[in-house]
């Protein structure tokens, strides 16, 4: 009896079922529906034995079915239908699995092939063989990572050499004391020659002096000879003048004009320290007896070691010493009051004349103004006690007391300072008066409350303490003193005081000029030598002097000082405030020496 072989055929890469008629072998067991698998050479075939269902053979016309097969199927129809349903379900599952596998392995698998043996068609499926994974030799272990050395950094660029300063400082061996310019002030503006002593060489410092830009210089030893410089390139041709011609150059400043400008510039920048006197004063004779700069001496007119000056300043009236006392002082010496001079020689300042002669060391140097006849003219021990220690604060206090910065003897005896008891004459004379042991400072926290001082910080406070009082007598002897570094506060207070005095001209003109005190004596640091180098000129005061009496003395003094000091000392004439009044001063603007009514004039140079 023939059977039908169901074969899965791959055509064009697509699988489909195909029925093939085969001869049915002898049953071994006769059990319908049993499956038998049989191995085939070179592969594997799948064969299923089941009850026959009429199907068309491969290669036959439709409808031609072998009779034995038809007869067999008719004898067992029920079993055949059940087998067909099982076969269809199994075939559908197989088709689905094969399609999925074919899609996955399509690119790597060979197509399925069909083979036949004898009269029995057999379908041979290509064995799906997955090649074993390649066995590669193990890679050697990588060497340990070692950081590569950094690339060598490029050499840093060498900094350019410093460019030379256009104005190198003068060598350290230079000395300004060798200057021989007018006034020995190391200032030589355009048209003036910078000169030095003993063959020293003048070297410009490019600094300004007295308002002249770049006119300062110093004196240095002659430098060693240098090789000649290379020849300079030819100068470019000058531009031609306009058609109407070049303007004439300004006329050069005359020597007299330069002297006036320098004197005025010193007055405007720092002020001028002046010491005025009568032409018959013995100090004039001492100056005429000088044989060299080392013989220059200051007049000690306010104590054994005290010399008093007045500051001429643009903010203050042009009042000189003893203006309110009726002195006929027509002769004066003027000194530059720059920072070097001020910080080196000044010990204290007062708004008006303070009768320092009876302040210095609490003595009665001017006995005509002292109410204690038994008190001597010299130190009773106060300055000696302050100077018992060398250097430091004690040395400074010694100079301050000796220069008249302390309490006036009259005030120590008769004034009733708040919280302090006046001293008796015996206490003052015996060196036991506490009011005589320290300076009477206006602004000093350590002196708060001492002799009406310590806390007077403003001009208004000074006026309320010493001027706006019922008894305006002896303002000078009662007032406090300012320290050298309080210069601006002192000038502002003096300006306000003189403005008040000018507004009340009917009052007694006591003390119109300010006072600056210097210490002259042992350990003064060369005050007289410094002022000799800082001399700006001689002064004739028109309002209080007499030409016929004073100008001949000034010319004689000028000739002698020029020869001794080594430079031409000029004489100036100026109109000062008249005795006992403030006639010319305008407090609303700076004082102009060369304008009316002062008319600064160069008499001789």
C-alpha positions in Angstrom: 0.0 0.0 0.0 1.4 3.4 -1.0 1.8 6.2 1.5 2.1 10.0 1.0 5.5 11.6 2.0 5.2 15.2 3.3 8.3 17.0 2.3 9.5 20.5 3.2 11.1 21.9 0.1 13.0 25.2 -0.1 12.4 26.9 -3.4 14.1 30.3 -4.0 14.9 30.6 -0.3 11.2 30.1 0.7 10.0 26.9 2.4 6.8 25.1 1.4 5.2 21.7 2.0 5.1 19.1 -0.8 3.4 15.7 -0.9 5.2 12.8 -2.6 3.8 9.4 -3.2 6.0 6.6 -1.9 5.8 2.9 -1.3 4.6 2.0 2.1 6.9 -0.5 3.8 5.9 -3.4 5.9 4.6 -2.2 9.3 6.6 -3.4 12.2 3.9 -2.8 14.8 0.8 -1.8 12.9 0.1 1.1 15.1 -1.5 3.9 13.1 -0.1 7.4 13.5 3.3 6.3 14.8 6.3 8.3 13.6 9.6 6.8 12.6 12.8 8.7 12.1 15.5 7.3 9.8 19.0 8.7 9.4 20.1 9.4 5.9 23.6 9.6 4.5 25.3 13.0 4.7 22.5 14.4 6.7 19.2 13.8 8.4 15.7 13.1 6.9 12.5 13.4 8.5 9.8 10.8 7.6 6.4 10.4 9.1 4.1 7.4 8.6 0.4 8.1 8.9 -2.9 7.0 7.5 -3.1 8.1 3.9 -5.1 11.1 2.8 -5.7 11.3 -0.9 -3.2 13.8 -2.3 -1.7 14.5 -5.7 1.7 13.0 -6.4 4.5 15.2 -7.4 4.7 15.4 -11.2 1.2 13.8 -11.7 -1.8 15.6 -13.1 -4.4 16.7 -10.6 -7.0 14.2 -9.7 -4.8 11.1 -10.5 -4.5 9.1 -7.3 -3.2 5.5 -7.0 -5.9 3.1 -6.4 -4.3 1.3 -3.5 -4.0 4.5 -1.7 -7.7 5.3 -2.3 -8.7 1.9 -1.1 -6.6 2.2 2.0 -8.0 5.5 2.8 -11.5 4.4 2.4 -11.1 1.5 4.9 -9.9 3.8 7.7 -11.4 7.3 7.1 -11.6 8.4 10.8 -8.1 7.8 11.6 -6.9 9.6 8.4 -8.8 12.8 9.3 -7.3 12.9 12.7 -3.8 12.4 11.4 -4.3 15.2 8.8 -5.2 17.7 11.5 -2.2 16.7 13.6 0.0 16.9 10.5 -1.3 20.3 9.6 -0.7 21.7 13.1 2.8 20.2 13.3 3.6 21.5 9.8 2.5 25.0 10.7 4.6 25.0 13.8 7.6 23.7 11.9 7.1 26.3 9.1 7.0 29.1 11.6 10.2 27.9 13.4 12.0 27.4 10.1 11.0 30.8 8.8 12.3 32.5 11.9 15.6 30.6 11.8 15.9 31.3 8.1 15.5 35.0 8.6 18.1 35.0 11.3 20.6 32.8 9.5 19.8 33.8 5.9 23.0 35.6 5.3 25.2 32.7 6.6 23.4 29.4 5.7 23.5 27.5 2.4 20.1 26.9 0.7 18.3 23.8 1.4 18.7 21.0 -1.2 16.4 18.1 -2.1 17.9 14.6 -2.9 16.2 11.4 -4.1 17.3 7.7 -3.9 15.8 5.0 -6.2 12.1 5.3 -6.6 11.7 6.8 -3.2 12.0 10.6 -3.1 13.9 11.8 -0.1 14.3 15.3 1.0 17.7 16.1 2.3 18.1 19.2 4.4 21.3 20.9 4.6 22.6 20.6 8.0 22.7 23.8 9.8 26.2 23.8 11.1 27.4 26.7 13.2 31.2 26.8 12.8 33.0 26.7 16.2 34.3 30.0 17.5 37.8 30.8 16.4 40.3 30.0 19.1 42.8 32.9 19.1 46.0 32.9 21.1 45.8 35.1 24.2 47.1 38.6 23.8 50.1 39.4 25.8 49.5 41.7 28.8 50.0 45.3 28.0 53.0 46.9 29.6 52.3 49.1 32.6 51.4 52.6 31.7 54.3 55.0 32.3 53.6 58.7 31.9 55.5 60.1 29.0 57.9 62.8 30.0 56.5 66.3 29.3 57.9 68.0 26.3 60.7 70.3 27.1 59.4 73.8 27.8 60.7 76.5 25.6 63.3 78.7 27.2 61.7 81.8 28.9 62.4 85.0 27.1 65.1 87.0 28.7 63.7 90.2 30.2 64.9 93.3 28.4 67.5 95.3 30.2 66.1 98.1 32.2 66.1 101.3 30.3 68.3 104.0 31.9 66.5 106.7 33.7 66.3 109.9 31.7 67.4 111.8 34.9 69.7 109.6 37.0 70.2 110.7 40.6 73.4 112.5 41.4 76.2 110.4 42.9 76.1 110.0 46.7 79.3 112.1 47.1 77.5 115.2 45.8 77.0 118.0 48.3 74.6 120.9 48.1 76.6 122.9 50.5 79.1 123.6 47.6 76.5 125.6 45.6 77.5 129.2 44.9 74.4 130.4 43.1 72.6 133.5 44.4 71.6 132.8 47.9 73.6 129.5 47.9 70.2 127.9 47.4 71.2 125.5 44.6 68.6 127.1 42.3 69.6 128.3 38.9 66.6 129.1 36.5 66.9 129.8 32.8 69.5 132.5 32.3 71.2 131.9 35.6 74.4 130.0 35.9 74.7 127.0 38.2 78.0 127.4 39.9 79.9 125.5 42.6 83.0 126.1 44.9 86.5 124.7 44.5 86.0 123.3 41.0 83.0 121.1 41.8 80.7 120.4 39.0 77.1 121.6 38.9 74.7 118.7 38.2 71.0 119.4 37.5 68.5 117.4 39.6 65.4 118.2 37.3 63.5 119.3 40.5 61.7 122.6 40.8 62.8 125.4 43.1 61.0 128.6 44.0 58.5 128.0 41.2 61.2 127.4 38.5 60.7 124.1 36.8 63.9 122.0 36.6 66.1 124.8 38.0 67.4 122.9 41.1 71.0 121.5 41.0 73.7 120.1 43.3 77.5 120.1 43.2 79.5 116.9 42.6 83.2 116.2 42.4 84.6 116.5 38.8 83.9 113.2 37.0 86.8 111.3 35.3 87.4 112.4 31.7 85.1 110.5 29.2 85.8 109.6 25.6 84.5 112.1 23.1 81.0 111.4 22.0 80.3 110.3 18.4 79.5 113.1 16.0 75.9 114.1 16.1 73.8 113.8 12.9 73.2 117.0 11.1 70.2 118.9 12.4 67.1 118.9 10.1 66.5 122.1 8.3 64.4 124.5 10.2 60.9 125.2 9.0 60.8 128.6 7.2 59.0 131.4 8.8 55.6 132.5 7.6 55.4 135.1 4.8 55.0 137.9 7.2 58.1 136.9 9.1 59.0 135.1 12.3 57.9 136.7 15.6 60.7 138.2 17.6 61.9 135.9 20.5 61.0 137.1 24.0 63.6 139.2 25.6 65.8 137.3 28.1 64.9 137.9 31.7 67.3 140.3 33.3 69.3 139.3 36.4 67.3 141.8 38.5 64.0 140.3 37.3 65.2 136.7 38.1 66.2 137.8 41.6 62.7 139.3 42.2 61.0 136.3 40.8 63.0 133.9 43.0 62.3 136.0 46.1 58.6 136.2 45.4 58.4 132.5 44.7 59.9 131.7 48.0 57.4 134.0 49.7 54.4 132.4 47.9 55.5 128.7 48.5 56.7 128.7 52.1 56.8 132.2 53.4 59.9 134.1 54.6 61.3 134.1 58.1 62.3 137.7 58.9 64.2 139.2 61.8 63.8 143.0 61.9 65.9 145.5 63.9 67.0 149.1 64.1 70.0 150.0 62.0 71.8 151.0 65.1 71.3 147.6 66.8 74.4 145.9 68.1 73.6 142.8 66.0 74.3 144.8 62.8 77.7 145.4 64.1 78.3 141.7 64.9 77.4 140.9 61.3 79.8 143.5 60.0 82.5 141.8 62.0 82.1 138.4 60.3 85.3 137.0 58.8 83.6 133.9 57.2 80.3 131.9 57.1 81.3 130.2 60.3 81.0 133.5 62.1 77.3 134.1 61.3 75.4 134.6 64.5 71.7 135.1 65.2 70.5 137.8 67.6 69.3 136.2 70.9 66.6 138.8 71.6 64.1 136.7 73.7 66.3 134.8 76.1 69.7 133.4 76.8 69.1 130.7 74.0 66.1 132.2 72.3 65.8 134.1 68.9 62.4 135.4 67.7 61.3 135.8 64.1 58.2 136.8 62.2 56.8 134.8 59.3 55.8 136.8 56.2 53.1 134.8 54.5 50.5 135.4 51.7 47.7 134.8 54.2 48.9 137.2 56.9 49.4 140.9 57.1 52.9 142.3 56.3 53.5 143.2 60.0 57.0 143.0 61.5 58.3 142.7 65.1 57.0 145.3 67.6 54.6 146.8 65.1 52.2 147.5 67.9 54.9 148.9 70.2 56.0 151.8 68.1 59.5 150.5 67.2 61.2 152.1 64.2 62.6 148.9 62.8 63.5 149.6 59.2 66.1 146.8 58.6 65.6 143.1 58.4 67.1 139.8 57.2 64.8 137.4 55.2 65.4 133.6 55.2 63.8 130.9 53.2 61.2 129.1 55.3 61.2 125.8 53.3 60.5 122.5 55.0 64.2 121.7 55.7 64.6 125.0 57.6 61.3 124.9 59.3 61.6 121.4 60.7 65.2 122.0 61.7 65.2 125.3 63.5 61.6 126.1 64.7 60.6 125.2 68.3 57.2 126.9 68.6 54.9 129.6 67.2 52.4 132.1 68.6 49.6 134.0 67.0 50.9 137.4 68.2 54.0 138.6 70.0 54.1 136.5 73.2 56.7 138.3 75.3 59.0 135.3 75.0 61.8 137.1 76.8 59.8 136.5 80.0 58.8 133.0 79.1 62.2 131.4 78.4 63.0 129.2 81.4 60.5 131.3 83.4 63.0 134.1 83.8 62.8 137.9 83.5 65.0 138.4 80.5 63.3 141.8 79.8 63.1 143.2 83.2 61.2 146.3 82.1 58.1 144.0 81.5 58.6 141.8 84.6 56.7 142.7 87.9 59.1 140.7 90.1 62.4 142.7 90.5 64.0 139.9 92.5 63.7 137.4 89.7 66.9 137.0 87.6 67.3 137.1 83.8 68.5 133.6 83.6 67.2 130.1 84.2 66.1 129.3 87.8 66.5 125.6 87.1 63.5 124.7 84.9 65.5 124.3 81.6 68.4 122.7 83.4 66.0 120.1 84.9 64.5 119.4 81.5 68.0 119.0 80.0 69.4 116.7 82.7 68.9 113.7 80.4 70.6 113.6 77.1 68.4 113.1 73.9 64.8 112.1 73.5 61.9 113.9 75.0 63.9 115.6 77.8 66.2 117.1 75.3 63.3 118.4 73.2 61.6 119.9 76.2 64.8 121.6 77.3 65.0 123.4 73.9 61.3 124.3 73.9 61.4 125.9 77.4 64.6 127.7 76.5 63.1 129.1 73.3 60.1 130.6 75.1 57.5 127.9 74.5 56.5 127.8 78.2 54.2 129.8 80.4 55.0 133.5 80.7 56.4 134.5 84.1 53.6 137.1 84.6 50.9 134.5 83.9 52.6 132.0 86.3 52.5 134.6 89.1 49.2 136.4 88.6 46.9 134.5 86.2 44.3 132.2 87.6 44.2 129.2 85.2 41.2 127.0 85.8 42.1 124.1 88.1 45.6 125.4 88.8 47.1 127.6 91.5 49.3 130.5 90.7 52.8 130.4 91.9 54.5 132.7 94.4 57.5 134.7 93.5 59.6 132.6 95.9 58.4 129.4 94.2 59.2 130.7 90.7 62.6 132.0 91.8 63.4 128.7 93.6 62.6 126.5 90.6 59.5 125.0 92.2 56.6 126.4 90.1 54.8 123.6 88.3 53.5 126.1 85.7 57.1 126.6 84.5 58.0 123.0 84.0 56.3 122.3 80.7 55.4 124.0 77.4 52.1 125.7 77.1 50.8 123.9 73.9 47.5 124.9 72.2 46.9 121.5 70.6 48.2 118.5 72.7 46.2 115.8 74.3 48.8 115.4 77.1 48.4 119.1 78.0 44.6 119.2 78.1 43.6 121.8 80.6 47.1 123.0 81.3 47.3 126.8 81.3 44.2 127.1 79.1 45.8 124.9 76.5 45.8 121.4 75.1 42.3 121.5 73.6 42.4 124.6 71.4 41.9 123.0 68.0 40.2 125.7 66.0 40.6 129.5 65.4 37.3 130.0 67.1 38.4 128.2 70.3 41.6 130.4 70.4 39.5 133.6 70.0 37.1 132.5 72.7 39.9 131.8 75.1 42.2 134.7 74.6 40.5 137.5 72.6 36.7 137.4 73.2 37.1 138.0 76.9 36.3 140.9 79.1 39.9 141.8 79.9 41.8 141.9 76.6 45.0 143.1 78.1 48.1 141.0 77.9 46.8 138.7 75.2 50.4 138.0 74.2 51.6 136.8 77.6 48.5 134.6 78.2 48.2 132.8 74.9 49.3 129.3 74.1 51.9 128.1 71.7 51.7 125.9 68.5 54.1 123.1 67.6 56.2 123.3 64.4 54.1 120.5 62.7 50.9 122.5 63.4 51.9 125.3 61.0 48.7 125.4 58.9 46.5 125.5 62.0 48.6 128.3 63.4 48.4 130.3 60.2 44.7 130.0 60.0 44.3 131.1 63.6 46.6 134.1 63.0 44.6 135.0 59.9 41.3 135.0 61.8 42.7 136.9 64.7 44.0 139.7 62.4 40.6 139.8 60.6 38.9 140.4 63.9 41.4 143.0 64.9 41.0 144.8 61.5 37.2 144.9 62.0 37.7 146.5 65.4 40.3 149.1 64.6 39.3 151.2 67.6 40.8 148.7 70.1 44.3 148.9 71.4 46.6 147.4 68.8 48.5 145.1 71.0 50.4 142.4 69.2 49.8 142.6 65.4 52.7 140.5 64.3 53.1 136.7 64.7 56.1 135.1 66.5 58.3 132.1 65.6 60.8 131.0 68.2 64.2 129.3 67.6 66.6 127.6 70.1 70.2 128.8 69.6 72.8 127.1 71.9 74.5 123.8 72.7 73.0 120.9 70.7 71.0 123.0 68.3 72.3 121.1 65.3 73.9 124.0 63.5 71.0 126.4 63.3 73.1 129.4 62.5 75.0 127.7 59.7 71.8 126.5 58.2 70.2 129.9 58.2 73.4 131.5 56.8 73.0 129.2 53.8 69.2 130.0 53.6 69.5 133.8 53.5 67.2 135.2 50.8 68.2 138.8 51.1 68.2 142.0 53.1 64.9 144.1 53.6 64.2 147.7 53.9 60.7 148.4 55.4 59.4 151.7 54.0 56.6 152.2 56.5 58.7 151.9 59.7 62.2 152.7 58.3 64.1 155.8 57.1 65.9 155.7 53.8 68.6 158.2 54.9 69.3 156.3 58.0 68.7 152.7 57.1 69.7 152.3 53.4 73.4 153.2 53.9 73.7 150.6 56.6 72.0 148.0 54.4 74.4 148.7 51.5 77.4 148.3 53.9 76.0 145.1 55.3 75.2 143.8 51.8 78.8 144.4 50.6 80.3 142.6 53.6 78.0 139.6 53.5 78.4 139.1 49.8 82.2 138.9 50.2 82.0 136.6 53.3 79.3 134.3 52.0 80.6 134.1 48.5 77.5 135.3 46.6 75.7 138.6 45.8 73.2 139.3 48.6 70.3 141.4 47.3 68.5 144.3 49.0 64.7 144.5 48.6 62.4 147.3 49.6 58.8 146.7 50.5 55.9 148.7 52.1 54.8 147.1 55.4 51.9 147.8 57.6 52.2 151.1 59.5 52.7 151.2 63.2 49.7 150.1 65.2 47.3 149.6 62.3 46.3 147.1 59.5 45.9 149.6 56.7 47.0 147.6 53.6 45.9 144.0 54.3 43.0 142.5 52.4 42.0 139.3 54.3 39.9 138.0 51.3 42.8 137.4 49.0 46.5 136.3 49.1 49.0 139.1 49.6 50.8 140.1 46.4 54.2 141.5 47.2 54.8 143.1 43.8 51.4 144.8 43.5 50.3 148.0 45.2 50.5 149.0 48.0 53.5 146.8 48.8 55.5 147.4 45.7 58.4 144.9 46.2 61.5 146.4 44.6 65.0 145.3 44.1 67.3 148.0 45.4 70.7 146.5 44.7 72.0 143.2 43.7 
